[in-house]
Amino acid sequence: MVDLRTEVPHPARVYDYLLGGKDNFAADRAAAEQGRRSNPASDVAPGANRDWLRRVVTYLTREQGIGQFLDVGTGLPTSPNVHEVAQGIDPGARIVYIDHDPIVLAHARALLTSNPAGATNYLDADFRDPARILASAKETLDFDRPVALLLVAIAHFVGDADEPHRIVRELVDALPSGSYLALSHLTGDFLPEQWKKVEAIYAARGVTMQVRPKAEIERFFDGLELVDPGLTLVHRWRPDERDRFADRSDELVSVYGAVARKP
Ligand SMILES: C[S@@+](CC[C@H](N)C(=O)[O-])C[C@H]1O[C@@H](n2cnc3c(N)ncnc32)[C@H](O)[C@@H]1O
């Protein structure tokens, strides 16, 4: 029996609640509502981030011909999931999903409904163990061909003590030339006091959250070639006609994102 620890908020379930999902518990909803009262961006950032993810996977599959995705910190299934977007364009796309939260594991079946021409896999693993992630990903993905590494709204749950920049470097180093890194990250650049309050709400419940300034987020892409328009607020990154957040203010979005190619 998996212990879902329903008495403490989990980032995956708080995010699910803020996106309008149903896979959350009272402690998650209480933390989300407290965050909402402290910070107006709490409502907009999750949806804007999710829309960005859809546009990024569409761009990588359609415009760059990427057919393999390693999605670390995938979260609770939220349609359209990465495999639905990628396989909608390239039915042969292969996706490995990774998360460390038992609630995501409990729902992983919904992440495994692959188009028969492609493949999906789910691994219960921690971002802070890149060697294990890489060894398992290689069972589904061909590391002789380009892979897109998706680190979407996960790195702000990893404090400096765990050296997230080093971990990203280790993951990227293992990818072949022509691979991509897509990473989004909460920032306190626009509403510093409000994000401090949200960090404190998580910290009081034993969960690390660390928003970072733009320069520190940019460092995740060191040695890589940023795709146009570079590191931007996610709603300003190649908005399309389906985007619901293009007219929002920067402070309400408060999530930076970029896509970069490994030379
Ligand atoms: C805000 S959700 C983002 C979900 C999805 N990537 C998206 O952007 O829509 C963050 C996810 O990262 C996961 N996560 C946080 N720290 C992690 C770690 N150290 N290892 C694996 N997953 C982690 C959480 O469980 C959660 O599902």
The ligand as an SDF file (V2000), in Angstrom:
LIG
                    3D

 27 29  0  0  0  0  0  0  0  0999 V2000
    4.5380   21.8980  -10.4880 C   0  0  0  0  0  0  0  0  0  0  0  0
    4.5890   20.2000  -10.9090 S   0  0  0  0  0  0  0  0  0  0  0  0
    4.9980   20.2940  -12.6510 C   0  0  0  0  0  0  0  0  0  0  0  0
    4.3420   19.2230  -13.4740 C   0  0  0  0  0  0  0  0  0  0  0  0
    4.6160   19.2910  -14.9820 C   0  0  0  0  0  0  0  0  0  0  0  0
    6.0410   19.1820  -15.2660 N   0  0  0  0  0  0  0  0  0  0  0  0
    4.1200   20.5920  -15.5600 C   0  0  0  0  0  0  0  0  0  0  0  0
    4.9100   21.5320  -15.6800 O   0  0  0  0  0  0  0  0  0  0  0  0
    2.9320   20.6830  -15.8780 O   0  0  0  0  0  0  0  0  0  0  0  0
    6.1820   19.7020  -10.2170 C   0  0  0  0  0  0  0  0  0  0  0  0
    6.4110   18.2010  -10.2330 C   0  0  0  0  0  0  0  0  0  0  0  0
    7.7910   17.9330   -9.9150 O   0  0  0  0  0  0  0  0  0  0  0  0
    7.8160   16.7900   -9.0740 C   0  0  0  0  0  0  0  0  0  0  0  0
    9.0670   16.8130   -8.3140 N   0  0  0  0  0  0  0  0  0  0  0  0
    9.4740   17.7320   -7.3960 C   0  0  0  0  0  0  0  0  0  0  0  0
   10.6800   17.4060   -6.9080 N   0  0  0  0  0  0  0  0  0  0  0  0
   11.0450   16.2530   -7.5260 C   0  0  0  0  0  0  0  0  0  0  0  0
   12.1950   15.4050   -7.4350 C   0  0  0  0  0  0  0  0  0  0  0  0
   13.2030   15.7010   -6.6190 N   0  0  0  0  0  0  0  0  0  0  0  0
   12.2420   14.2960   -8.2160 N   0  0  0  0  0  0  0  0  0  0  0  0
   11.2110   13.9820   -9.0560 C   0  0  0  0  0  0  0  0  0  0  0  0
   10.1000   14.7510   -9.1910 N   0  0  0  0  0  0  0  0  0  0  0  0
   10.0130   15.8610   -8.4280 C   0  0  0  0  0  0  0  0  0  0  0  0
    6.5890   16.9210   -8.2000 C   0  0  0  0  0  0  0  0  0  0  0  0
    6.2240   15.6760   -7.6120 O   0  0  0  0  0  0  0  0  0  0  0  0
    5.5730   17.4500   -9.1970 C   0  0  0  0  0  0  0  0  0  0  0  0
    4.8730   16.3960   -9.8100 O   0  0  0  0  0  0  0  0  0  0  0  0
  1  2  1  0
  2  3  1  0
  2 10  1  0
  3  4  1  0
  4  5  1  0
  5  6  1  0
  5  7  1  0
  7  8  2  0
  7  9  1  0
 10 11  1  0
 11 12  1  0
 11 26  1  0
 12 13  1  0
 13 14  1  0
 13 24  1  0
 14 15  1  0
 14 23  1  0
 15 16  2  0
 16 17  1  0
 17 18  1  0
 17 23  2  0
 18 19  1  0
 18 20  2  0
 20 21  1  0
 21 22  2  0
 22 23  1  0
 24 25  1  0
 24 26  1  0
 26 27  1  0
M  CHG  2   2   1   9  -1
M  END
$$$$
